[in-house]
Amino acid sequence: MTAVFLDAPRRLVDVTIDGETVRVREGATLLEACRQQGIDTPTLCYLENLTPVNVCRVCVVEVEGSRTLVPACSRKAEPGMTVLTDSERVRTSRRMVLEFLASSADMALAAPEVRGWMESYGADPDRYGPAASAHPAGERDAARPGEHHVPEGTTADTVAQPVKIDNDSYVRDYSRCILCYKCVEACGEDAQNTFAIAVAGRGFDARISTEFDVGLPDSACVYCGNCIGVCPTGALMFSSEYKMRQDGSWDESRQTVTTTICPYCGVGCNLDLHVQDNRIVKVTSPLDHDVGHGHLCVKGRFGFEFVQRRARES
């Protein structure tokens, strides 16, 4: 049998990471090289099914000859490159990034590894002082670029604000938002191409917003929920999960996850059904699925209520 190449084979390049020579394919990022070596490299704005946007800066590494630290998630490996992933400069940068984020946003629902990174790097958000008072509803949305007020200096500025509940599908708790841009990317070119949300404002007033800050029902949102699927901190959440967390019934230790195929059309997207007490509480999709790559439409993401109704009727 004759081998048929579907694409031109890529050459391999050698880079040195923490004193070890690593051989990776041409075009691979430093993050891929680090993971190939089993090096735990923290990321917050990176996801395999999204284009790297380099905004969280927690994955930075030190490259010999580079004036600044570089983001591992997007910097390509080059032949002969020497990389340090755990130098004092890298650790200081990562620690400060984690401290800044955790001092201003609620990270309580972030993935367990985030709390592990904070402990590993010795991040102490409390050293910036107690959190300032939460913003009244709409105050941050009304902030105008260029209009800044001198802080009093005794408290850490915060993005805390009331939860936005304006539809039946999901809630937006921007007290937890770290501006990782993942939701913007998923709503835009990387998945849905709806462009219902973007980053508005400048500096600390920057926030995720719909066009003209209208409510979701009046925006271009099509409720695909792909923004929820990529959010790393719980700022975007199923209404079902939010209500259960509010009444104290949410318990992931009692949940099972079953993978199935979406029944609505012939595309064949995979669904991960999260079930608690014999009820579907939310739906996700595996990132490594060849069809949807973790993304779904409104039917696949939210169209599971008919299962509960059928169960009640029977």
C-alpha positions as CSV (number, residue, x, y, z in Angstrom):
1,M,0.0,0.0,0.0
2,T,1.3,3.4,-1.0
3,A,1.2,6.1,1.7
4,V,-0.7,9.3,0.6
5,F,0.2,12.5,2.4
6,L,-2.7,14.8,2.9
7,D,-0.4,17.7,3.8
8,A,3.2,18.5,3.5
9,P,5.1,17.1,6.5
10,R,6.3,19.8,8.8
11,R,9.9,19.9,9.9
12,L,10.8,19.7,13.6
13,V,12.6,22.5,15.5
14,D,14.7,22.2,18.7
15,V,14.2,24.6,21.6
16,T,15.7,24.5,25.1
17,I,13.2,24.8,27.9
18,D,14.5,25.0,31.4
19,G,17.7,23.4,30.3
20,E,16.1,20.5,28.5
21,T,16.1,20.2,24.7
22,V,12.6,19.8,23.3
23,R,11.8,18.9,19.7
24,V,8.4,20.2,18.4
25,R,6.8,20.6,15.0
26,E,7.4,23.9,13.2
27,G,4.7,26.4,14.0
28,A,4.0,25.0,17.5
29,T,3.7,27.5,20.3
30,L,5.8,27.6,23.4
31,L,2.8,26.6,25.4
32,E,2.5,23.4,23.3
33,A,6.2,22.8,23.8
34,C,5.8,23.3,27.6
35,R,2.9,21.0,27.8
36,Q,4.7,18.4,25.7
37,Q,7.3,18.4,28.5
38,G,4.7,18.2,31.2
39,I,5.4,21.7,32.4
40,D,2.4,23.2,34.2
41,T,1.9,26.6,32.5
42,P,-1.0,28.6,33.8
43,T,-3.5,30.0,31.2
44,L,-6.7,32.0,31.6
45,C,-7.5,33.5,28.2
46,Y,-6.3,30.6,26.2
47,L,-8.5,27.7,24.9
48,E,-7.7,25.1,22.3
49,N,-10.8,26.1,20.1
50,L,-10.2,29.9,20.2
51,T,-7.6,32.2,18.7
52,P,-5.0,33.3,21.2
53,V,-5.5,36.9,22.2
54,N,-2.7,37.3,24.7
55,V,-4.7,39.4,27.3
56,C,-4.3,37.6,30.6
57,R,-0.5,37.5,30.5
58,V,-0.4,34.7,33.1
59,C,1.3,32.3,30.7
60,V,4.3,34.5,30.1
61,V,7.8,32.9,29.9
62,E,11.3,34.3,29.6
63,V,13.0,34.0,26.2
64,E,16.7,34.6,26.0
65,G,17.4,37.8,24.0
66,S,13.8,39.1,24.4
67,R,13.4,42.5,26.1
68,T,10.1,41.5,27.6
69,L,8.4,38.4,28.8
70,V,6.4,36.7,26.0
71,P,3.0,35.0,26.0
72,A,3.6,31.2,25.6
73,C,0.1,30.7,24.2
74,S,0.9,32.6,21.0
75,R,4.7,32.9,20.6
76,K,5.9,30.3,18.1
77,A,8.9,28.1,18.9
78,E,12.0,29.0,16.9
79,P,15.1,26.9,16.3
80,G,17.7,27.4,19.0
81,M,15.3,29.4,21.3
82,T,16.2,29.2,25.0
83,V,13.2,29.5,27.3
84,L,12.8,29.8,31.1
85,T,9.4,29.0,32.6
86,D,10.1,29.3,36.3
87,S,12.6,32.1,36.7
88,E,12.1,34.8,39.4
89,R,11.1,37.2,36.7
90,V,8.4,34.9,35.4
91,R,7.1,34.0,38.9
92,T,6.9,37.6,39.9
93,S,4.9,38.5,36.8
94,R,2.5,35.6,37.2
95,R,2.0,36.3,40.9
96,M,1.2,40.0,40.2
97,V,-1.3,39.1,37.4
98,L,-3.1,36.7,39.6
99,E,-3.1,39.1,42.5
100,F,-4.5,42.0,40.4
101,L,-7.3,39.7,39.0
102,A,-8.3,38.2,42.3
103,S,-8.2,41.6,44.1
104,S,-10.8,43.1,41.7
105,A,-12.9,40.1,40.6
106,D,-14.6,37.2,42.4
107,M,-12.5,34.1,41.5
108,A,-14.4,31.7,43.8
109,L,-15.9,29.8,40.9
110,A,-12.7,29.6,38.8
111,A,-11.3,26.1,38.1
112,P,-9.5,24.4,40.9
113,E,-6.1,24.8,39.1
114,V,-6.5,28.6,39.3
115,R,-6.5,28.4,43.1
116,G,-3.6,26.0,42.8
117,W,-1.6,28.5,40.8
118,M,-2.3,31.3,43.2
119,E,-1.0,29.1,46.0
120,S,2.0,28.0,44.0
121,Y,3.1,31.5,43.1
122,G,2.3,32.9,46.5
123,A,-0.4,35.3,45.2
124,D,-1.8,37.5,48.0
125,P,-4.7,39.7,46.7
126,D,-5.4,41.0,50.2
127,R,-2.2,43.0,50.2
128,Y,-3.9,45.6,48.1
129,G,-6.4,46.2,50.9
130,P,-10.1,45.4,51.4
131,A,-12.3,45.5,48.3
132,A,-14.1,48.7,47.6
133,S,-17.9,48.9,47.8
134,A,-19.8,47.2,45.0
135,H,-20.9,49.4,42.1
136,P,-24.7,50.1,41.8
137,A,-26.5,48.5,38.9
138,G,-25.5,50.2,35.6
139,E,-22.7,52.3,37.0
140,R,-19.8,50.5,35.3
141,D,-21.8,50.3,32.1
142,A,-22.2,54.1,32.1
143,A,-18.5,54.8,32.6
144,R,-17.1,57.1,29.8
145,P,-13.6,56.7,28.4
146,G,-11.2,59.3,29.7
147,E,-13.2,60.2,32.8
148,H,-11.2,58.9,35.7
149,H,-11.4,59.7,39.4
150,V,-8.4,59.5,41.8
151,P,-9.0,56.5,44.1
152,E,-8.9,57.0,47.8
153,G,-6.1,54.5,48.2
154,T,-7.4,52.6,51.1
155,T,-9.3,49.9,49.2
156,A,-8.8,47.7,46.2
157,D,-10.9,48.8,43.2
158,T,-13.5,46.2,42.3
159,V,-15.7,45.2,39.4
160,A,-18.4,44.0,41.9
161,Q,-21.9,44.8,40.7
162,P,-25.4,43.2,40.7
163,V,-26.0,40.1,38.5
164,K,-27.6,40.8,35.1
165,I,-30.8,38.7,34.7
166,D,-32.7,39.6,31.6
167,N,-33.5,36.3,29.9
168,D,-34.5,32.7,30.8
169,S,-31.3,31.0,29.4
170,Y,-28.3,32.4,31.3
171,V,-27.2,35.1,33.7
172,R,-24.2,37.5,33.5
173,D,-22.4,38.1,36.7
174,Y,-19.7,40.5,35.7
175,S,-18.4,40.6,39.3
176,R,-16.5,37.5,38.2
177,C,-15.3,38.8,34.9
178,I,-11.5,39.0,34.3
179,L,-11.8,40.3,30.7
180,C,-10.2,37.2,29.2
181,Y,-12.0,38.0,25.9
182,K,-13.0,34.3,25.5
183,C,-16.7,35.1,25.2
184,V,-16.0,37.9,22.7
185,E,-14.0,35.4,20.6
186,A,-16.6,32.7,20.8
187,C,-19.4,35.2,19.8
188,G,-17.3,36.5,17.0
189,E,-15.1,35.0,14.3
190,D,-14.0,31.8,16.2
191,A,-17.4,30.3,16.5
192,Q,-20.8,32.1,16.1
193,N,-20.0,35.1,14.0
194,T,-22.8,37.0,15.7
195,F,-20.7,39.8,17.3
196,A,-23.3,40.5,19.9
197,I,-20.8,41.4,22.5
198,A,-17.5,43.3,22.6
199,V,-15.2,45.1,25.0
200,A,-16.3,48.6,25.8
201,G,-14.4,51.3,27.8
202,R,-10.8,51.7,28.6
203,G,-8.5,50.8,31.5
204,F,-10.2,49.6,34.6
205,D,-13.5,50.7,33.2
206,A,-13.2,48.2,30.4
207,R,-16.1,45.7,30.5
208,I,-18.0,43.2,28.3
209,S,-21.0,44.9,26.7
210,T,-23.7,44.5,24.0
211,E,-24.1,47.1,21.4
212,F,-25.2,50.4,23.1
213,D,-25.4,48.4,26.3
214,V,-28.9,47.1,25.5
215,G,-30.3,44.0,27.3
216,L,-29.6,40.6,25.7
217,P,-33.2,40.3,24.4
218,D,-32.7,43.5,22.4
219,S,-29.2,42.7,21.2
220,A,-27.9,40.5,18.4
221,C,-27.5,37.6,20.7
222,V,-28.8,34.3,19.3
223,Y,-28.4,32.4,22.7
224,C,-26.1,29.8,21.4
225,G,-24.4,29.9,24.8
226,N,-20.9,29.4,23.4
227,C,-19.8,32.3,25.6
228,I,-20.9,30.3,28.7
229,G,-18.9,27.3,27.4
230,V,-15.6,29.2,27.3
231,C,-16.0,31.4,30.4
232,P,-13.3,30.4,33.0
233,T,-14.7,32.1,36.1
234,G,-18.5,31.6,36.2
235,A,-19.2,35.1,35.0
236,L,-21.6,33.6,32.5
237,M,-23.8,30.8,33.8
238,F,-26.8,28.7,32.9
239,S,-29.9,30.1,34.7
240,S,-30.6,26.6,36.0
241,E,-27.1,26.5,37.6
242,Y,-27.5,30.0,39.0
243,K,-30.8,29.2,40.6
244,M,-29.5,26.0,42.2
245,R,-26.4,27.8,43.5
246,Q,-28.7,30.5,45.0
247,D,-30.9,28.0,46.8
248,G,-27.9,25.8,47.9
249,S,-28.9,22.7,45.9
250,W,-26.0,22.8,43.4
251,D,-23.7,19.8,44.1
252,E,-21.2,18.7,41.5
253,S,-20.3,15.7,43.6
254,R,-23.8,14.3,43.0
255,Q,-23.7,15.0,39.2
256,T,-23.0,12.6,36.4
257,V,-21.9,13.5,32.9
258,T,-23.3,11.5,29.9
259,T,-22.1,12.1,26.4
260,T,-24.7,11.8,23.6
261,I,-25.5,13.2,20.2
262,C,-27.7,16.3,19.8
263,P,-31.1,15.1,18.4
264,Y,-32.1,18.3,16.7
265,C,-30.4,18.1,13.3
266,G,-28.0,15.9,11.3
267,V,-24.8,17.8,12.1
268,G,-24.0,15.4,14.9
269,C,-22.7,17.6,17.7
270,N,-21.7,15.9,20.8
271,L,-23.5,16.9,24.1
272,D,-22.2,16.3,27.6
273,L,-25.3,16.2,29.8
274,H,-24.7,17.2,33.4
275,V,-27.3,15.4,35.5
276,Q,-28.2,15.9,39.1
277,D,-31.1,14.1,40.9
278,N,-32.2,12.7,37.5
279,R,-32.5,16.2,36.0
280,I,-30.3,17.8,33.3
281,V,-28.9,20.9,34.9
282,K,-26.7,22.1,32.1
283,V,-25.2,21.0,28.7
284,T,-21.6,21.4,27.5
285,S,-19.7,20.0,24.5
286,P,-16.3,18.4,24.4
287,L,-13.5,20.6,23.0
288,D,-12.0,17.6,21.1
289,H,-15.1,16.8,19.1
290,D,-14.4,17.0,15.4
291,V,-17.8,18.5,14.5
292,G,-18.5,21.3,16.9
293,H,-15.1,21.7,18.7
294,G,-17.0,22.5,21.9
295,H,-19.4,24.9,20.3
296,L,-23.2,24.4,20.1
297,C,-26.3,26.2,18.8
298,V,-29.2,27.4,21.0
299,K,-31.1,24.1,20.5
300,G,-28.1,21.9,21.5
301,R,-27.2,24.2,24.5
302,F,-30.6,25.0,26.0
303,G,-33.1,22.7,24.3
304,F,-33.2,20.1,27.0
305,E,-36.3,21.1,28.9
306,F,-38.5,18.7,26.9
307,V,-36.7,15.9,28.6
308,Q,-37.7,17.2,32.0
309,R,-41.3,17.8,30.9
310,R,-41.6,14.3,29.5
311,A,-40.3,12.9,32.8
312,R,-42.9,14.9,34.8
313,E,-45.7,13.9,32.5
314,S,-44.8,10.2,32.9
